[in-house]
Amino acid sequence: MSTTSCKVAYPSSGAPLLLAEGLNEGAWASTLHGAICEALRRRVRTADMVKAGTAATTREFSETVPAELLFARRGNDLSTEELG
């Protein structure tokens, strides 16, 4: 689905899977998966993903992922207009 190497076992991983498998939107799935992975690389993780230390709120995670979409779309077949 994505060229980004990131294993996501998290409720957010369902959205890229739905886009790829259910809606046949591979480019969108890859872009969203890349944005989620980038948020995780930046250590923006909610309490259920943090064993120790400070966790991000659901809102913080939810705001970080869309902010990463433009970065994550590189290499995918999406135009800037499609991302709004």
C-alpha positions as CSV (number, residue, x, y, z in Angstrom):
1,M,0.0,0.0,0.0
2,S,2.7,2.5,0.9
3,T,6.4,2.8,0.1
4,T,6.8,4.2,3.6
5,S,8.2,1.6,6.0
6,C,5.9,1.9,9.0
7,K,3.8,-0.8,10.7
8,V,0.7,0.7,12.2
9,A,-1.4,-1.4,14.5
10,Y,-3.7,1.4,15.6
11,P,-7.3,2.4,14.8
12,S,-6.0,5.0,12.3
13,S,-4.6,2.2,10.2
14,G,-8.1,1.2,9.1
15,A,-8.6,4.3,7.0
16,P,-5.7,3.6,4.6
17,L,-6.8,0.0,4.3
18,L,-10.4,1.0,3.5
19,L,-9.2,3.5,0.9
20,A,-6.9,0.9,-0.7
21,E,-9.0,-2.3,-0.5
22,G,-12.5,-1.0,-0.2
23,L,-12.5,2.0,-2.5
24,N,-9.5,1.2,-4.8
25,E,-7.9,4.5,-4.0
26,G,-4.2,3.3,-3.7
27,A,-2.7,6.8,-4.0
28,W,-4.9,8.2,-1.3
29,A,-4.2,5.2,0.9
30,S,-0.5,5.5,0.5
31,T,-0.6,9.2,1.2
32,L,-2.7,8.8,4.4
33,H,-0.5,5.9,5.6
34,G,2.6,8.1,5.0
35,A,1.1,10.9,7.0
36,I,0.2,8.6,9.9
37,C,3.7,7.2,9.9
38,E,5.3,10.6,9.9
39,A,3.2,11.7,12.9
40,L,4.4,8.6,14.7
41,R,8.0,9.2,13.7
42,R,7.6,12.7,15.2
43,R,6.5,11.0,18.4
44,V,3.0,12.4,18.3
45,R,1.4,9.4,20.0
46,T,-1.8,9.1,22.0
47,A,-1.9,7.6,25.5
48,D,-2.7,4.1,24.3
49,M,0.6,4.1,22.3
50,V,2.9,5.6,25.0
51,K,4.4,3.4,27.8
52,A,6.1,6.3,29.6
53,G,6.3,10.0,29.2
54,T,3.9,12.6,27.8
55,A,1.2,11.5,25.4
56,A,-0.4,13.7,22.8
57,T,-4.2,14.2,22.9
58,T,-6.4,12.7,20.3
59,R,-6.9,16.2,19.0
60,E,-3.2,16.8,18.6
61,F,-2.7,13.5,16.8
62,S,-5.8,14.3,14.6
63,E,-4.3,17.7,13.7
64,T,-0.8,16.4,13.0
65,V,-1.9,13.8,10.4
66,P,-3.6,16.2,8.0
67,A,-0.6,18.6,8.4
68,E,1.6,15.8,7.1
69,L,-0.5,15.0,4.0
70,L,1.3,17.4,1.7
71,F,4.6,16.0,2.7
72,A,3.4,12.4,2.4
73,R,1.9,12.9,-1.0
74,R,5.3,13.2,-2.7
75,G,5.7,10.2,-5.0
76,N,2.0,9.5,-5.2
77,D,-0.4,10.3,-8.0
78,L,-2.2,13.1,-6.2
79,S,-2.3,16.8,-7.2
80,T,-2.3,19.6,-4.7
81,E,-5.8,20.5,-5.7
82,E,-7.1,17.1,-4.6
83,L,-5.7,17.7,-1.2
84,G,-7.6,20.9,-0.8
